[in-house]
Amino acid sequence: MNYFVTGGTGFIGRFLVPKLLDRGGKVFVLVRPGSVPKLDALRELWGASPEQATIPSVTEAFLSQAYALFPDSPAVCTGRR
């Protein structure tokens, strides 16, 4: 299963992402540009590769794919209303 987490380096996200990684699949982690180095450090702590905890390129195509993968997600996360 794949997961989409906003704020993956924040207070809750940094504890949630490793739990999701333990379940298998891929975790798409949406972070602010300034938090990319923090995500790199957390990946090392989690023992995760960039392929397991990846930063999506947020484009209209990505949002369409995310909506297809996560149809029950809130509209705020997918850009759909």
Secondary structure, DSSP 8 states (H G I E B T S, - for coil): --EEEETTTSTTHHHHHHHHHHT-S-EEEE--GGGHHHHHHHHHHHT--TTTEE-----HHHHHHHHHH-TTS-HHHHT--
